[in-house]
Amino acid sequence: MQVDHLILAKGSSVDKDTQSLSVFELIEQMQIQAPQFPVNVPVHAVLVFRREGEQGVVSDPWQLILKSPDQTILMSQNLEVKLEDGHLRQRLRVNFPMQIQNDGTYQIVLRHRNEKSRSRELKIDVRAITDISKRPPSS
């Protein structure tokens, strides 16, 4: 199984009749203005996996990780991705809070959990900019 896409967005939805997926407000960079930090920003990770020639039902262990600018792991979630027999692709939506602690580049990592496949990893960098000059005065 291989990852075709990993997209980060502020929202997503699936039409109950057509099963069409809509993704809203893609995340590439965040400008955060908040009275205090850390701030949790809701994130939707949309993942698409596809077969690499396997036959029948395929089940694969993956891990979604959020790292801070100093590479501290802020969140780690295990995913079990299952491709049914006859299906070429499987999409998955994972909702999680992205904890913004300060300025810097945060990293989303999708990693295969199989020890022999350590090289199967996809990374996305998201730059967070905090504007402390616009914080409201404390009362």
C-alpha positions as CSV (number, residue, x, y, z in Angstrom):
1,M,0.0,0.0,0.0
2,Q,1.2,3.5,-0.9
3,V,0.2,7.0,0.1
4,D,-1.1,9.0,-2.9
5,H,-2.2,12.2,-1.1
6,L,-1.9,13.9,2.3
7,I,-3.8,17.2,2.5
8,L,-4.2,19.4,5.5
9,A,-7.3,21.6,5.7
10,K,-9.5,23.5,8.2
11,G,-12.5,21.4,7.2
12,S,-13.9,18.6,5.1
13,S,-17.2,16.8,4.5
14,V,-18.5,13.8,2.7
15,D,-21.8,13.9,0.9
16,K,-24.0,11.2,2.4
17,D,-25.6,10.4,-1.0
18,T,-22.7,10.4,-3.4
19,Q,-19.8,9.9,-1.0
20,S,-18.0,12.8,-2.7
21,L,-15.4,14.4,-0.5
22,S,-15.1,18.2,-0.2
23,V,-12.1,19.9,1.4
24,F,-12.2,23.5,2.7
25,E,-9.5,26.0,3.4
26,L,-6.2,24.1,2.7
27,I,-3.5,24.8,5.2
28,E,-0.1,25.8,4.0
29,Q,0.7,28.5,6.6
30,M,-1.1,29.8,9.6
31,Q,-1.3,33.3,11.0
32,I,-2.4,33.0,14.6
33,Q,-3.6,35.9,16.8
34,A,-4.6,34.8,20.3
35,P,-4.7,36.2,23.8
36,Q,-2.5,33.4,25.0
37,F,-0.6,30.4,23.8
38,P,-0.7,27.4,23.2
39,V,-3.7,27.5,20.8
40,N,-5.3,24.4,19.4
41,V,-6.3,24.7,15.7
42,P,-8.7,22.1,14.4
43,V,-7.1,20.3,11.4
44,H,-8.5,17.7,9.0
45,A,-5.9,15.5,7.4
46,V,-7.2,13.8,4.3
47,L,-5.2,10.8,3.2
48,V,-5.6,8.7,0.1
49,F,-3.9,5.2,-0.1
50,R,-3.6,2.9,-3.1
51,R,-2.6,-0.6,-3.9
52,E,0.9,-1.5,-4.9
53,G,0.0,-4.8,-6.6
54,E,-1.3,-6.6,-3.5
55,Q,-4.3,-8.9,-4.0
56,G,-7.3,-9.4,-1.7
57,V,-7.9,-7.6,1.5
58,V,-4.9,-5.5,2.6
59,S,-4.5,-4.0,6.1
60,D,-1.5,-1.7,6.9
61,P,-0.4,0.0,10.1
62,W,0.4,3.8,9.8
63,Q,1.1,6.5,12.2
64,L,0.2,10.2,12.0
65,I,2.6,12.5,14.0
66,L,2.6,16.2,14.7
67,K,6.0,17.7,15.6
68,S,6.8,21.1,17.0
69,P,9.5,23.4,15.5
70,D,12.0,21.9,17.9
71,Q,10.9,18.3,16.8
72,T,9.1,17.5,20.0
73,I,6.2,15.1,19.3
74,L,3.0,16.9,20.2
75,M,0.6,14.3,18.9
76,S,0.8,10.7,17.7
77,Q,-2.1,8.7,16.4
78,N,-2.0,5.1,15.1
79,L,-4.1,4.4,12.0
80,E,-5.1,1.0,10.6
81,V,-5.7,1.4,6.8
82,K,-7.8,-1.4,5.2
83,L,-8.3,-1.9,1.5
84,E,-11.2,-4.2,0.7
85,D,-10.9,-6.8,-2.0
86,G,-11.4,-5.2,-5.4
87,H,-10.9,-1.6,-4.2
88,L,-7.9,0.2,-5.7
89,R,-7.9,3.2,-3.2
90,Q,-9.0,4.0,0.3
91,R,-9.4,7.5,1.7
92,L,-9.3,8.4,5.3
93,R,-10.0,11.6,7.2
94,V,-8.3,12.2,10.5
95,N,-9.4,15.2,12.7
96,F,-7.0,16.5,15.3
97,P,-6.0,19.7,17.2
98,M,-2.8,21.2,16.0
99,Q,-1.3,22.8,19.1
100,I,0.5,26.0,18.2
101,Q,2.9,27.0,20.9
102,N,4.9,29.7,19.2
103,D,6.3,30.8,15.8
104,G,8.0,28.2,13.7
105,T,7.6,25.3,11.3
106,Y,5.5,22.5,12.5
107,Q,5.7,19.1,10.8
108,I,3.0,16.5,10.0
109,V,4.5,13.1,9.4
110,L,2.7,10.1,8.0
111,R,4.8,7.0,8.7
112,H,4.4,3.3,8.0
113,R,4.7,1.4,11.2
114,N,6.1,-1.8,9.7
115,E,9.7,-2.1,10.9
116,K,11.0,-3.3,7.5
117,S,9.4,-0.3,5.8
118,R,10.9,2.6,7.8
119,S,11.6,4.5,4.5
120,R,7.8,4.8,3.8
121,E,7.3,8.3,5.3
122,L,5.6,11.5,4.1
123,K,6.2,14.9,5.7
124,I,4.4,18.2,5.3
125,D,5.8,21.4,6.9
126,V,3.3,24.1,8.1
127,R,4.7,27.5,9.1
128,A,2.9,29.2,12.0
129,I,3.2,32.9,12.5
130,T,2.1,34.4,15.8
131,D,1.5,38.1,15.9
132,I,2.0,39.1,19.6
133,S,1.8,42.8,18.8
134,K,-2.0,42.4,18.0
135,R,-2.8,40.6,21.2
136,P,-5.7,42.3,23.1
137,P,-4.7,44.0,26.4
138,S,-5.3,41.9,29.5
139,S,-8.0,43.2,31.8
